[in-house]
Amino acid sequence: MSSGKNLLLLILTGLLFVSAILSAICVVTYVRGTGELRALQGKAASIENNRTLVRSLAAEAMEYGKKNPAIDPLLQSFGLKAAPAAPASPKATK
Amino acid sequence: MNEPESKAPSDFVPASRNGNLWERYEQLRKIFAASLFAVLILAGSLNILLLRQVVTMRKDLDAVRPQVNQLVENYQKIEDPQIKNFVNSLIGFGRTHPDFNPILVKYKITPGPPPVPIPSAVPMEPQKKK
């Protein structure tokens, strides 16, 4: 009777031990995974930040182009500004 | 009630002769088993919660990882060289047009000294022709 009770306590203690190990494994996996997820999100955010900055720079360069058209060839070479349509073509058709 | 606790160890009678002590031992064992069982249920619930979190996090990670890897690859292969080329061109433009430099400074782009740009200007030329 007493050994049966002891066995029950032993089994409960063993289950608790296994549960604690499982918890530790889960926590380690979760922490590592979360770290990786954060790193990936950080990379994506960094790229998006760079894109936003370049878009903003391009917009300012285009704004500058309104005052100083000397920058237009540079902007056109990067496809930021359409090349001016040739004014001679309508005359040629006439 | 507290009599046995207050007595010195030499005053204790053997457990077989003292039924009260044996009852107390049994009670303590039952309380311990019940507590152990309760802790086990708590730990099991916590484990289920943690496992669900891990599974959800892994799903998120599996979904995000290829997207971000492709994004980074595309950025490094295509966008980054174009951005560098564009910024180098603007720096080159800023050297001939100093009134453009405040815009570069605003974006923390340092124009650099005028005589040095020979190596950086070499890769820029073919890109401009395209």
Backbone of each chain as ProteinMPNN parsed JSONL, in Angstrom:
{"seq_chain_A": "MSSGKNLLLLILTGLLFVSAILSAICVVTYVRGTGELRALQGKAASIENNRTLVRSLAAEAMEYGKKNPAIDPLLQSFGLKAAPAAPASPKATK", "coords_chain_A": {"N_chain_A": [[0.834, -1.212, 0.0], [1.861, 1.236, 0.932], [4.113, 1.37, -0.704], [2.9, 1.554, -3.141], [1.739, 4.072, -3.007], [4.041, 5.558, -2.831], [5.059, 5.031, -5.328], [3.208, 6.332, -6.929], [3.721, 8.989, -6.197], [6.287, 9.131, -7.127], [5.897, 8.788, -9.87], [4.37, 11.071, -10.446], [6.224, 13.048, -9.787], [8.174, 12.482, -11.678], [6.749, 13.0, -14.052], [6.355, 15.712, -13.742], [8.973, 16.582, -13.906], [9.614, 15.882, -16.544], [7.804, 17.537, -17.807], [8.828, 20.017, -17.088], [11.24, 19.989, -18.47], [10.299, 19.914, -21.091], [9.008, 22.378, -21.163], [11.219, 24.072, -20.939], [12.542, 23.513, -23.348], [10.623, 24.404, -25.155], [10.561, 27.123, -24.533], [13.172, 27.949, -25.197], [13.173, 27.393, -27.959], [11.155, 29.124, -28.769], [12.188, 31.636, -28.065], [14.477, 31.762, -29.677], [13.317, 31.575, -32.235], [11.7, 33.854, -32.245], [13.665, 35.784, -32.134], [14.894, 35.407, -34.62], [12.773, 36.052, -36.281], [12.425, 38.745, -35.652], [14.865, 39.73, -36.567], [14.602, 39.281, -39.316], [12.41, 40.903, -39.868], [13.554, 43.319, -39.224], [15.487, 43.536, -41.255], [13.841, 43.742, -43.503], [12.515, 46.1, -42.863], [14.64, 47.867, -42.876], [15.384, 47.849, -45.567], [13.062, 48.883, -46.704], [13.101, 51.381, -45.553], [15.401, 52.452, -46.733], [14.508, 52.534, -49.37], [12.456, 54.398, -49.155], [13.908, 56.652, -48.443], [15.469, 57.021, -50.75], [13.482, 57.453, -52.627], [12.487, 59.842, -51.672], [14.751, 61.444, -51.948], [14.994, 61.383, -54.703], [12.65, 62.692, -55.375], [13.193, 65.215, -54.374], [15.331, 65.87, -55.961], [14.053, 66.017, -58.41], [12.415, 68.149, -57.925], [14.326, 70.073, -57.615], [15.17, 70.068, -60.209], [13.271, 71.588, -61.477], [14.047, 74.162, -61.005], [16.659, 74.177, -61.867], [17.41, 73.007, -64.812], [19.609, 71.571, -65.563], [20.005, 69.206, -64.293], [18.291, 67.484, -65.413], [19.064, 65.621, -67.552], [20.394, 63.698, -66.037], [18.363, 62.764, -64.339], [16.648, 61.775, -66.27], [18.178, 59.716, -67.284], [17.937, 57.848, -65.295], [15.355, 57.206, -65.447], [13.591, 58.78, -64.081], [12.474, 60.991, -64.985], [10.603, 61.917, -67.776], [11.822, 61.923, -71.102], [12.063, 64.932, -72.988], [9.569, 65.612, -75.429], [10.166, 65.656, -78.913], [10.034, 68.762, -80.44], [10.037, 69.244, -83.134], [8.725, 67.357, -84.621], [5.846, 67.714, -85.057], [5.881, 69.843, -86.872], [7.163, 68.706, -88.982], [5.288, 66.888, -89.93], [3.354, 68.594, -90.836]], "CA_chain_A": [[0.0, 0.0, 0.0], [2.75, 2.378, 1.044], [4.975, 1.421, -1.89], [2.035, 2.018, -4.23], [1.632, 5.532, -2.855], [5.356, 6.092, -3.186], [5.177, 4.921, -6.789], [2.392, 7.421, -7.49], [4.483, 10.235, -6.016], [7.446, 9.058, -8.029], [5.408, 9.024, -11.236], [3.997, 12.491, -10.537], [7.465, 13.838, -9.81], [8.793, 12.239, -12.989], [5.975, 13.748, -15.059], [6.653, 17.131, -13.541], [10.337, 16.781, -14.412], [9.518, 15.847, -18.014], [7.088, 18.753, -18.195], [9.757, 21.145, -16.938], [12.198, 19.92, -19.591], [9.539, 20.302, -22.285], [8.816, 23.831, -21.081], [12.503, 24.722, -21.226], [12.782, 23.372, -24.786], [9.669, 25.308, -25.831], [10.976, 28.52, -24.317], [14.386, 28.196, -25.994], [12.754, 27.438, -29.369], [10.366, 30.338, -28.973], [13.063, 32.813, -27.996], [15.303, 31.77, -30.902], [12.443, 31.876, -33.375], [11.307, 35.268, -32.169], [14.852, 36.566, -32.499], [15.069, 35.322, -36.073], [11.664, 36.811, -36.878], [12.732, 40.166, -35.467], [15.977, 40.063, -37.457], [14.057, 39.339, -40.674], [11.571, 42.109, -39.943], [14.494, 44.438, -39.222], [16.063, 43.624, -42.603], [12.792, 44.251, -44.406], [12.265, 47.503, -42.508], [15.809, 48.63, -43.305], [15.28, 47.999, -47.024], [11.945, 49.792, -46.973], [13.58, 52.701, -45.137], [16.31, 52.91, -47.793], [13.691, 52.866, -50.544], [11.745, 55.654, -48.872], [14.888, 57.737, -48.501], [15.857, 57.252, -52.147], [12.317, 58.078, -53.285], [12.452, 61.224, -51.207], [15.885, 62.127, -52.585], [14.641, 61.542, -56.119], [11.614, 63.732, -55.449], [13.846, 66.522, -54.166], [16.141, 66.13, -57.158], [13.111, 66.442, -59.449], [11.994, 69.499, -57.537], [15.478, 70.92, -57.951], [15.189, 70.13, -61.677], [12.375, 72.654, -61.944], [14.81, 75.414, -60.94], [17.883, 74.024, -62.646], [17.199, 71.868, -65.727], [20.863, 70.855, -65.842], [19.948, 67.876, -63.669], [17.316, 66.667, -66.152], [19.636, 64.423, -68.209], [20.682, 62.683, -64.998], [17.074, 62.183, -63.917], [16.127, 60.998, -67.403], [18.96, 58.478, -67.416], [17.455, 56.895, -64.293], [13.929, 56.994, -65.673], [12.787, 59.537, -63.121], [11.809, 62.065, -65.711], [10.442, 61.542, -69.182], [12.59, 62.745, -72.037], [11.153, 65.893, -73.645], [9.148, 65.227, -76.782], [10.807, 66.488, -79.934], [9.032, 69.724, -80.955], [10.119, 69.359, -84.602], [7.907, 66.328, -85.282], [4.574, 68.216, -85.624], [6.194, 70.671, -88.037], [7.535, 67.798, -90.075], [4.057, 66.307, -90.481], [2.673, 69.646, -91.604]], "C_chain_A": [[0.862, 1.253, 0.0], [3.634, 2.507, -0.181], [4.18, 1.893, -3.113], [1.889, 3.528, -4.2], [2.942, 6.204, -3.243], [5.547, 6.095, -4.692], [4.402, 6.044, -7.471], [3.132, 8.757, -7.393], [5.666, 10.285, -6.968], [7.032, 9.357, -9.469], [5.053, 10.502, -11.43], [5.236, 13.381, -10.623], [8.163, 13.692, -11.162], [8.082, 13.006, -14.085], [6.256, 15.239, -14.971], [8.035, 17.48, -14.098], [10.32, 16.832, -15.945], [8.844, 17.122, -18.526], [8.004, 19.97, -18.118], [10.758, 21.168, -18.087], [11.523, 20.375, -20.888], [9.325, 21.823, -22.328], [10.102, 24.565, -21.458], [12.796, 24.665, -22.723], [11.888, 24.336, -25.574], [10.13, 26.757, -25.718], [12.195, 28.859, -25.172], [14.018, 28.318, -27.476], [12.022, 28.742, -29.671], [11.254, 31.577, -29.003], [13.938, 32.914, -29.253], [14.485, 32.169, -32.117], [12.034, 33.329, -33.404], [12.472, 36.173, -32.564], [15.062, 36.581, -34.006], [14.001, 36.15, -36.794], [11.936, 38.312, -36.788], [13.849, 40.604, -36.418], [15.481, 40.201, -38.894], [13.215, 40.601, -40.858], [12.449, 43.366, -39.972], [15.12, 44.651, -40.589], [15.061, 44.253, -43.564], [12.54, 45.731, -44.137], [13.408, 48.39, -42.989], [15.754, 48.893, -44.817], [14.186, 49.007, -47.374], [12.333, 51.23, -46.621], [14.496, 53.3, -46.206], [15.52, 53.347, -49.026], [12.99, 54.208, -50.351], [12.7, 56.842, -48.989], [15.251, 58.07, -49.946], [14.709, 57.896, -52.914], [12.249, 59.571, -52.933], [13.559, 62.051, -51.861], [15.572, 62.393, -54.059], [13.602, 62.648, -56.282], [12.24, 65.111, -55.287], [14.707, 66.892, -55.372], [15.242, 66.608, -58.295], [12.611, 67.858, -59.18], [13.089, 70.505, -57.881], [15.552, 71.123, -59.475], [14.279, 71.204, -62.236], [13.096, 73.998, -61.961], [16.037, 75.35, -61.848], [17.763, 72.807, -63.563], [18.474, 71.089, -66.062], [20.847, 69.438, -65.273], [19.034, 66.927, -64.468], [17.919, 65.455, -66.863], [19.929, 63.298, -67.224], [19.39, 61.987, -64.571], [16.483, 61.33, -65.032], [16.866, 59.674, -67.548], [18.52, 57.419, -66.4], [15.94, 56.679, -64.395], [13.04, 57.751, -64.713], [12.012, 60.658, -63.803], [11.729, 61.659, -67.185], [11.259, 62.48, -70.06], [11.63, 63.689, -72.757], [10.826, 65.458, -75.076], [9.748, 66.204, -77.789], [9.779, 67.46, -80.52], [9.005, 69.78, -82.472], [9.149, 68.405, -85.295], [6.555, 66.849, -85.803], [4.785, 69.065, -86.878], [6.466, 69.808, -89.255], [6.28, 67.206, -90.72], [3.278, 67.327, -91.301], [3.408, 69.859, -92.917]], "O_chain_A": [[0.658, 2.184, -0.779], [3.884, 3.615, -0.655], [4.722, 2.547, -4.004], [1.913, 4.184, -5.241], [2.963, 7.256, -3.883], [6.116, 7.026, -5.262], [4.861, 6.631, -8.451], [3.174, 9.541, -8.341], [5.998, 11.327, -7.532], [7.72, 10.08, -10.191], [5.393, 11.104, -12.448], [5.295, 14.325, -11.411], [8.676, 14.665, -11.715], [8.726, 13.598, -14.951], [6.377, 15.931, -15.982], [8.23, 18.544, -14.686], [10.931, 17.709, -16.557], [9.252, 17.703, -19.531], [7.957, 20.846, -18.981], [11.087, 22.23, -18.614], [12.103, 21.121, -21.677], [9.443, 22.458, -23.376], [10.078, 25.548, -22.199], [13.247, 25.652, -23.305], [12.328, 24.989, -26.52], [10.091, 27.513, -26.688], [12.25, 29.919, -25.795], [14.484, 29.225, -28.165], [12.251, 29.376, -30.701], [11.093, 32.453, -29.853], [14.117, 33.993, -29.816], [14.909, 32.996, -32.924], [12.023, 33.962, -34.46], [12.291, 37.189, -33.236], [15.366, 37.618, -34.597], [14.28, 36.846, -37.771], [11.701, 39.052, -37.743], [13.799, 41.688, -36.999], [15.883, 41.119, -39.61], [13.305, 41.277, -41.884], [12.133, 44.343, -40.649], [15.273, 45.786, -41.042], [15.384, 45.163, -44.327], [12.373, 46.52, -45.067], [13.19, 49.512, -43.448], [16.036, 49.998, -45.282], [14.37, 49.871, -48.232], [11.94, 52.174, -47.307], [14.395, 54.479, -46.544], [15.811, 54.373, -49.641], [12.94, 55.038, -51.259], [12.361, 57.885, -49.548], [15.332, 59.238, -50.324], [14.926, 58.775, -53.747], [11.99, 60.424, -53.782], [13.345, 63.192, -52.271], [15.844, 63.471, -54.587], [13.672, 63.443, -57.219], [11.864, 66.058, -55.977], [14.803, 68.058, -55.753], [15.62, 67.498, -59.057], [12.416, 68.651, -60.1], [12.831, 71.609, -58.361], [15.937, 72.187, -59.96], [14.492, 71.682, -63.35], [12.818, 74.859, -62.795], [16.401, 76.327, -62.503], [17.997, 71.683, -63.12], [18.425, 70.074, -66.756], [21.595, 68.573, -65.729], [19.013, 65.721, -64.222], [17.352, 64.364, -66.793], [19.743, 62.118, -67.523], [19.343, 60.762, -64.459], [15.888, 60.285, -64.771], [16.275, 58.649, -67.885], [18.714, 56.225, -66.627], [15.331, 56.047, -63.531], [11.869, 57.412, -64.545], [11.039, 61.19, -63.269], [12.683, 61.123, -67.749], [11.369, 63.675, -69.787], [10.513, 63.299, -73.099], [11.693, 65.0, -75.821], [9.824, 67.408, -77.547], [8.754, 67.024, -81.045], [8.054, 70.307, -83.05], [8.789, 68.631, -86.451], [6.147, 66.461, -86.898], [3.99, 69.022, -87.816], [6.069, 70.118, -90.378], [6.231, 67.045, -91.939], [2.639, 66.999, -92.301], [3.005, 70.7, -93.721]]}, "seq_chain_B": "MNEPESKAPSDFVPASRNGNLWERYEQLRKIFAASLFAVLILAGSLNILLLRQVVTMRKDLDAVRPQVNQLVENYQKIEDPQIKNFVNSLIGFGRTHPDFNPILVKYKITPGPPPVPIPSAVPMEPQKKK", "coords_chain_B": {"N_chain_B": [[-1.605, 20.757, 20.358], [0.665, 21.665, 19.025], [2.477, 20.29, 20.386], [4.325, 18.039, 19.793], [6.169, 19.316, 18.13], [7.35, 21.143, 19.783], [8.773, 19.621, 21.513], [11.937, 18.164, 22.405], [14.209, 16.327, 20.217], [14.929, 13.934, 21.473], [12.777, 13.293, 23.0], [10.889, 12.225, 21.3], [8.647, 9.618, 20.459], [8.821, 6.327, 18.943], [7.46, 5.98, 15.618], [5.75, 3.819, 15.198], [4.605, 3.387, 17.62], [3.241, 5.673, 18.026], [0.328, 6.735, 16.936], [-0.703, 9.169, 16.09], [1.413, 10.585, 14.905], [1.9, 9.034, 12.681], [-0.51, 9.391, 11.299], [-0.314, 12.063, 10.732], [1.864, 12.026, 9.036], [0.794, 10.621, 6.89], [-1.199, 12.39, 6.141], [0.357, 14.531, 5.33], [1.669, 13.394, 3.2], [-0.49, 13.005, 1.48], [-1.248, 15.644, 1.043], [1.032, 16.558, -0.228], [1.045, 14.957, -2.526], [-1.323, 15.843, -3.704], [-0.679, 18.51, -4.146], [1.429, 18.201, -5.868], [0.124, 17.075, -8.032], [-1.551, 19.185, -8.728], [0.354, 21.095, -9.483], [1.409, 19.77, -11.622], [-0.736, 19.76, -13.406], [-0.919, 22.483, -13.855], [1.599, 22.939, -15.007], [1.322, 21.379, -17.271], [-0.706, 22.762, -18.62], [0.616, 25.15, -19.098], [2.606, 24.198, -20.763], [1.102, 23.424, -22.979], [0.175, 25.894, -23.843], [2.646, 27.144, -24.425], [3.562, 25.452, -26.454], [1.656, 25.924, -28.424], [2.205, 28.587, -28.956], [4.789, 28.339, -29.963], [4.312, 26.839, -32.261], [2.704, 28.61, -33.729], [4.5, 30.723, -34.025], [6.479, 29.475, -35.541], [5.095, 28.982, -37.899], [4.634, 31.59, -38.756], [7.273, 32.379, -39.124], [8.092, 30.602, -41.146], [6.529, 31.571, -43.163], [7.385, 34.192, -43.467], [10.178, 34.133, -43.814], [11.049, 33.167, -46.529], [9.988, 35.256, -48.068], [11.284, 37.574, -47.109], [13.918, 36.851, -47.6], [13.924, 36.741, -50.374], [13.298, 39.365, -50.922], [15.55, 40.682, -49.88], [17.507, 39.566, -51.495], [16.745, 40.449, -54.067], [16.951, 43.175, -53.619], [19.671, 43.482, -53.083], [20.797, 42.589, -55.468], [19.59, 44.04, -57.569], [18.359, 46.609, -56.822], [20.116, 47.891, -54.993], [22.67, 48.356, -56.378], [21.681, 50.149, -58.306], [20.736, 52.227, -56.741], [23.118, 53.065, -55.523], [24.504, 53.876, -57.775], [22.857, 55.954, -58.647], [23.042, 57.704, -56.479], [25.793, 58.228, -56.572], [25.901, 59.514, -59.013], [24.417, 61.771, -58.413], [26.104, 62.876, -56.528], [28.263, 63.443, -58.157], [27.037, 65.325, -59.776], [26.559, 67.256, -57.893], [29.098, 68.214, -57.462], [29.673, 69.762, -59.638], [27.596, 71.482, -59.516], [27.235, 73.35, -57.01], [25.014, 74.356, -55.653], [23.3, 72.293, -55.354], [24.25, 70.765, -53.37], [23.238, 71.214, -50.653], [20.937, 69.601, -50.629], [22.013, 67.067, -50.817], [23.463, 67.013, -48.46], [21.416, 67.111, -46.648], [20.49, 64.542, -46.777], [22.518, 63.245, -45.621], [24.611, 62.641, -47.31], [27.844, 62.648, -48.219], [29.615, 64.825, -50.217], [32.399, 64.604, -50.966], [35.905, 64.951, -51.982], [36.737, 66.87, -54.934], [38.948, 66.039, -56.817], [39.292, 63.287, -56.461], [37.229, 61.608, -57.56], [37.686, 59.877, -59.767], [37.905, 56.926, -59.749], [35.297, 56.251, -58.907], [33.799, 57.431, -60.83], [34.206, 55.974, -63.107], [32.633, 53.458, -63.182], [30.197, 54.667, -63.362], [29.813, 55.86, -65.834], [29.107, 53.975, -68.01], [26.584, 53.199, -67.145], [25.106, 55.512, -67.272], [24.92, 55.915, -69.983], [23.141, 53.957, -70.72]], "CA_chain_B": [[-1.444, 20.547, 18.904], [2.06, 21.866, 18.656], [3.306, 19.64, 21.396], [5.471, 17.277, 19.295], [7.159, 20.218, 17.552], [8.066, 21.856, 20.834], [9.614, 18.694, 22.271], [13.276, 17.891, 21.909], [14.214, 15.079, 19.45], [15.067, 12.77, 22.358], [11.474, 13.0, 23.592], [10.005, 11.59, 20.329], [8.452, 8.168, 20.576], [8.833, 5.741, 17.606], [6.221, 6.192, 14.876], [4.864, 2.663, 15.32], [3.862, 3.49, 18.887], [2.476, 6.914, 18.046], [-0.593, 6.781, 15.806], [-0.871, 10.557, 15.685], [2.516, 10.94, 14.002], [1.663, 8.311, 11.427], [-1.618, 10.081, 10.627], [0.222, 13.325, 10.224], [2.717, 11.676, 7.894], [-0.109, 10.271, 5.785], [-1.836, 13.648, 5.709], [1.386, 15.303, 4.622], [1.891, 12.712, 1.921], [-1.651, 13.296, 0.63], [-1.153, 17.059, 0.641], [2.138, 16.654, -1.185], [0.594, 14.353, -3.785], [-2.321, 16.741, -4.303], [0.04, 19.697, -4.639], [2.203, 17.762, -7.041], [-0.841, 16.886, -9.104], [-1.978, 20.529, -9.146], [1.478, 21.714, -10.205], [1.521, 19.049, -12.891], [-1.8, 20.274, -14.286], [-0.496, 23.847, -14.211], [2.729, 22.829, -15.938], [0.777, 20.861, -18.527], [-1.406, 23.874, -19.287], [1.661, 26.071, -19.569], [3.259, 23.554, -21.905], [0.192, 23.501, -24.136], [0.23, 27.3, -24.284], [3.955, 27.378, -25.037], [3.624, 24.711, -27.715], [0.84, 26.637, -29.405], [2.968, 29.781, -29.333], [5.92, 27.917, -30.804], [3.772, 26.43, -33.565], [2.291, 29.844, -34.426], [5.708, 31.476, -34.379], [7.147, 28.764, -36.64], [4.305, 29.226, -39.121], [4.952, 32.973, -39.165], [8.661, 32.385, -39.587], [8.137, 29.901, -42.429], [5.888, 32.419, -44.168], [8.127, 35.449, -43.639], [11.574, 33.909, -44.196], [11.302, 33.224, -47.976], [9.656, 36.588, -48.599], [12.354, 38.528, -46.765], [15.137, 36.448, -48.306], [13.791, 37.171, -51.774], [13.363, 40.832, -50.904], [16.952, 41.063, -49.665], [18.265, 39.159, -52.691], [16.388, 41.399, -55.141], [17.483, 44.488, -53.263], [21.135, 43.48, -53.238], [21.182, 42.366, -56.868], [19.04, 45.018, -58.522], [18.108, 47.967, -56.349], [21.27, 48.503, -54.32], [23.587, 48.974, -57.348], [21.035, 51.307, -58.944], [20.707, 53.329, -55.755], [24.495, 53.576, -55.395], [24.793, 54.567, -59.023], [22.074, 57.19, -58.635], [23.637, 58.604, -55.47], [27.094, 58.65, -57.103], [25.625, 60.5, -60.067], [24.015, 63.02, -57.75], [27.326, 63.45, -55.93], [28.984, 64.021, -59.298], [26.312, 66.531, -60.183], [26.755, 68.234, -56.82], [30.438, 68.812, -57.574], [29.619, 70.824, -60.66], [26.526, 72.416, -59.148], [27.266, 73.398, -55.524], [23.705, 74.678, -55.05], [22.585, 71.027, -55.12], [24.844, 70.099, -52.197], [22.38, 71.168, -49.449], [20.029, 68.448, -50.701], [22.824, 65.883, -50.471], [23.797, 67.106, -47.032], [20.18, 66.796, -45.932], [20.382, 63.072, -46.732], [23.779, 62.782, -45.046], [25.485, 62.144, -48.38], [28.996, 63.543, -48.245], [30.05, 64.964, -51.613], [33.752, 64.12, -51.196], [36.755, 65.924, -52.674], [36.585, 66.831, -56.387], [39.892, 65.313, -57.672], [39.303, 61.841, -56.203], [36.153, 60.748, -58.075], [38.015, 59.103, -60.968], [37.477, 55.518, -59.696], [33.844, 56.101, -58.784], [33.167, 57.914, -62.054], [34.375, 54.974, -64.169], [31.458, 52.599, -63.374], [28.979, 55.449, -63.575], [29.66, 56.268, -67.225], [28.294, 53.076, -68.846], [25.208, 53.172, -66.658], [24.439, 56.726, -67.746], [24.646, 55.775, -71.418], [21.948, 53.115, -70.842]], "C_chain_B": [[0.006, 20.65, 18.485], [3.009, 21.152, 19.606], [4.508, 18.894, 20.834], [6.559, 18.178, 18.73], [7.995, 20.89, 18.633], [8.992, 20.937, 21.633], [10.979, 18.526, 21.627], [13.271, 16.554, 21.186], [14.295, 13.834, 20.331], [13.739, 12.358, 22.984], [10.523, 12.291, 22.641], [9.903, 10.105, 20.592], [8.47, 7.583, 19.177], [7.455, 5.855, 16.947], [5.232, 5.056, 15.056], [4.024, 2.732, 16.598], [2.955, 4.712, 18.915], [1.611, 7.014, 16.785], [-0.76, 8.18, 15.253], [0.187, 10.982, 14.673], [2.332, 10.281, 12.635], [0.546, 8.968, 10.622], [-1.135, 11.374, 9.983], [1.081, 13.083, 8.977], [1.865, 11.362, 6.671], [-0.778, 11.522, 5.219], [-0.859, 14.471, 4.853], [1.648, 14.715, 3.239], [0.739, 13.029, 0.942], [-1.596, 14.738, 0.115], [-0.076, 17.235, -0.422], [1.722, 16.104, -2.547], [-0.407, 15.262, -4.492], [-1.654, 17.981, -4.89], [0.811, 19.364, -5.906], [1.292, 17.619, -8.247], [-1.296, 18.242, -9.655], [-0.885, 21.219, -9.96], [1.633, 21.071, -11.575], [0.48, 19.549, -13.892], [-1.431, 21.676, -14.779], [0.623, 23.818, -15.255], [2.256, 22.318, -17.292], [0.071, 21.944, -19.315], [-0.403, 24.858, -19.876], [2.361, 25.505, -20.801], [2.399, 23.632, -23.152], [0.228, 24.91, -24.732], [1.538, 27.594, -25.022], [4.065, 26.682, -26.383], [2.821, 25.412, -28.804], [1.561, 27.897, -29.898], [4.106, 29.424, -30.284], [5.425, 27.553, -32.2], [3.374, 27.66, -34.383], [3.511, 30.625, -34.921], [6.435, 30.811, -35.551], [6.417, 28.974, -37.961], [4.614, 30.62, -39.669], [6.34, 33.038, -39.795], [8.782, 31.733, -40.957], [7.513, 30.744, -43.543], [6.747, 33.64, -44.49], [9.518, 35.224, -44.231], [11.8, 33.948, -45.723], [11.023, 34.586, -48.582], [10.798, 37.569, -48.359], [13.641, 38.167, -47.496], [15.095, 36.893, -49.763], [13.9, 38.697, -51.885], [14.806, 41.308, -50.797], [17.775, 40.742, -50.911], [18.016, 40.138, -53.837], [17.008, 42.768, -54.881], [18.988, 44.54, -53.525], [21.559, 43.355, -54.7], [20.778, 43.525, -57.771], [19.037, 46.438, -57.958], [19.351, 48.648, -55.77], [22.28, 49.094, -55.317], [22.989, 50.208, -58.013], [21.03, 52.509, -58.009], [22.095, 53.942, -55.626], [24.881, 54.397, -56.616], [24.1, 55.938, -59.06], [22.698, 58.202, -57.67], [24.992, 59.105, -55.949], [26.91, 59.713, -58.183], [25.238, 61.837, -59.459], [25.21, 63.693, -57.097], [28.157, 64.129, -57.025], [28.344, 65.32, -59.752], [26.535, 67.654, -59.161], [28.12, 68.9, -56.884], [30.441, 69.955, -58.592], [28.549, 71.869, -60.351], [26.423, 72.478, -57.619], [25.917, 73.724, -54.875], [22.873, 73.419, -54.805], [23.063, 70.346, -53.836], [23.983, 70.126, -50.923], [21.409, 69.994, -49.446], [20.779, 67.171, -50.314], [23.142, 65.851, -48.985], [22.592, 66.724, -46.179], [20.018, 65.273, -45.776], [21.681, 62.424, -46.241], [24.662, 62.105, -46.101], [26.636, 63.131, -48.487], [29.522, 63.616, -49.67], [31.455, 64.438, -51.891], [34.566, 65.123, -51.987], [36.681, 65.769, -54.199], [37.624, 66.011, -57.145], [39.803, 63.793, -57.552], [38.321, 61.032, -57.06], [36.464, 59.913, -59.292], [37.588, 57.623, -60.86], [35.962, 55.343, -59.626], [33.134, 56.541, -60.051], [33.227, 56.87, -63.158], [33.158, 54.058, -64.305], [30.18, 53.369, -63.655], [28.729, 55.726, -65.046], [28.82, 55.298, -68.057], [26.83, 53.048, -68.431], [24.42, 54.37, -67.182], [24.044, 56.602, -69.213], [23.408, 54.939, -71.664], [20.706, 53.969, -70.645]], "O_chain_B": [[0.51, 19.843, 17.703], [4.214, 21.406, 19.604], [5.618, 19.081, 21.332], [7.743, 17.855, 18.832], [9.178, 21.172, 18.442], [9.884, 21.406, 22.34], [11.135, 18.732, 20.424], [12.428, 15.708, 21.485], [13.774, 12.783, 19.958], [13.582, 11.225, 23.441], [9.475, 11.803, 23.066], [10.883, 9.425, 20.896], [8.144, 8.32, 18.247], [6.425, 5.829, 17.621], [4.021, 5.277, 15.067], [2.906, 2.22, 16.662], [2.022, 4.789, 19.715], [2.107, 7.337, 15.705], [-0.943, 8.347, 14.047], [-0.121, 11.664, 13.695], [2.575, 10.884, 11.589], [0.646, 9.087, 9.4], [-1.499, 11.718, 8.859], [1.025, 13.836, 8.005], [2.176, 11.784, 5.557], [-0.907, 11.692, 4.007], [-1.216, 15.018, 3.809], [1.824, 15.434, 2.255], [0.959, 13.281, -0.242], [-1.853, 15.017, -1.055], [-0.257, 17.971, -1.392], [2.006, 16.702, -3.585], [-0.355, 15.436, -5.71], [-2.007, 18.443, -5.975], [0.841, 20.131, -6.868], [1.657, 18.003, -9.358], [-1.413, 18.431, -10.865], [-1.156, 21.843, -10.986], [1.946, 21.741, -12.559], [0.777, 19.737, -15.072], [-1.606, 22.007, -15.952], [0.602, 24.557, -16.239], [2.732, 22.768, -18.335], [0.227, 22.039, -20.532], [-0.557, 25.332, -21.002], [2.667, 26.227, -21.75], [2.901, 23.875, -24.249], [0.3, 25.091, -25.948], [1.542, 28.205, -26.091], [4.596, 27.246, -27.34], [3.248, 25.486, -29.957], [1.534, 28.226, -31.083], [4.35, 30.113, -31.274], [6.044, 27.916, -33.2], [3.667, 27.744, -35.575], [3.555, 31.111, -36.051], [6.943, 31.491, -36.442], [7.043, 29.124, -39.01], [4.826, 30.806, -40.867], [6.55, 33.656, -40.839], [9.486, 32.241, -41.831], [7.907, 30.65, -44.705], [6.827, 34.068, -45.641], [9.987, 36.017, -45.047], [12.665, 34.695, -46.178], [11.724, 35.027, -49.493], [11.224, 38.292, -49.26], [14.37, 39.045, -47.956], [16.092, 37.357, -50.315], [14.509, 39.232, -52.812], [15.235, 42.209, -51.518], [18.623, 41.529, -51.331], [18.951, 40.596, -54.493], [17.517, 43.426, -55.789], [19.507, 45.496, -54.101], [22.556, 43.943, -55.118], [21.547, 43.938, -58.639], [19.631, 47.35, -58.534], [19.602, 49.826, -56.023], [22.714, 50.231, -55.128], [23.688, 51.191, -58.257], [21.281, 53.643, -58.417], [22.249, 55.163, -55.618], [25.495, 55.458, -56.51], [24.695, 56.941, -59.456], [22.859, 59.38, -57.99], [25.318, 60.278, -55.761], [27.665, 60.682, -58.256], [25.667, 62.894, -59.92], [25.327, 64.918, -57.104], [28.678, 65.23, -56.844], [29.032, 66.291, -60.07], [26.678, 68.825, -59.513], [28.285, 70.025, -56.415], [31.119, 70.968, -58.42], [28.592, 72.99, -60.857], [25.632, 71.757, -57.011], [25.693, 73.415, -53.704], [21.85, 73.476, -54.122], [22.387, 69.476, -53.287], [23.993, 69.149, -50.174], [21.092, 69.45, -48.388], [20.262, 66.319, -49.592], [23.097, 64.802, -48.342], [22.729, 66.098, -45.128], [19.482, 64.79, -44.779], [21.908, 61.228, -46.422], [25.362, 61.133, -45.818], [26.434, 64.303, -48.805], [29.84, 62.589, -50.268], [31.687, 63.874, -52.96], [34.012, 66.039, -52.595], [36.573, 64.649, -54.699], [37.23, 65.31, -58.077], [40.21, 63.085, -58.473], [38.567, 59.844, -57.272], [35.553, 59.276, -59.822], [36.967, 57.109, -61.79], [35.408, 54.411, -60.208], [32.02, 56.101, -60.334], [32.386, 56.876, -64.056], [32.67, 53.874, -65.42], [29.196, 52.801, -64.129], [27.579, 55.819, -65.474], [27.903, 55.738, -68.751], [25.942, 52.892, -69.27], [23.234, 54.265, -67.494], [23.002, 57.099, -69.641], [22.697, 55.137, -72.649], [19.588, 53.456, -70.708]]}, "name": "protein", "num_of_chains": 2, "seq": "MSSGKNLLLLILTGLLFVSAILSAICVVTYVRGTGELRALQGKAASIENNRTLVRSLAAEAMEYGKKNPAIDPLLQSFGLKAAPAAPASPKATKMNEPESKAPSDFVPASRNGNLWERYEQLRKIFAASLFAVLILAGSLNILLLRQVVTMRKDLDAVRPQVNQLVENYQKIEDPQIKNFVNSLIGFGRTHPDFNPILVKYKITPGPPPVPIPSAVPMEPQKKK"}
